[in-house]
Amino acid sequence: MPERITLYTAKICPYAQRAEIALEEAKAEYTKYQIDLQNKPAWYAPKVNPASKVPALAYGGPPVPPDEPSPASVKLAESLILVEFVADLYPAARLLPADPVQRARARFFVDAVSTKLTPAWNSYLRTGTADARDAFVAAVDAIQGLLPERGFAIGDFSIADIAVAPFLARAYVALGNDIGAYEPGEGARVLDTLQQPRFARFQQYWADLQARPSFQATFDKEYVTEALKKRLGSLRAKQ
């Protein structure tokens, strides 16, 4: 039986949502503690994560309040590491396939998300250039090219889907609300592009991700929308 788990998270953070989805998929018992990323508690870095980032996880140790973490608990960080940690703790959730080939495919998909999709999206969000827009659309196309004919990234739901879902969610929020450095109305045009028939497989995949109960339980769309507006609303003015 896994020991006590406390997850330090933040609703706005896509990396933190990865860990939350994994724990929900595993049906784990855990305590969730929200960290204000704009005003982090003084105890957080020295007692939980020296990098002062979320997500982080305290595992084991005595029962203590989340804001009084025990030195007896093991502290872990970095979203993809936490996702695989949860997969190892709860093998029945099958977040990591038993088949070595499928495991490799899942990790290859995660790598594509990390090296293609998220950098392209962040560049477009923060620069708004035509080149960055085209690179983002090309990255979506590359992700689509890795998908099987149906189902999730490797067929069954896995770490691959956990890796990508939070970033797509925030990209759609930003594009749908014209949040970013791109010209007004450009977000809607990019969404129109992604609705074209050539992206039909991607759209089905995105719909499947949104329908997953673990995604719905961990994504507060209204909160993220308002937080992105507040945090990134000035990007266009700086261009």
Order of alpha helices (4+ residues) and beta strands (2+ residues): beta-alpha-beta-alpha-beta-beta-alpha-alpha-alpha-alpha-alpha-alpha-alpha-alpha-alpha
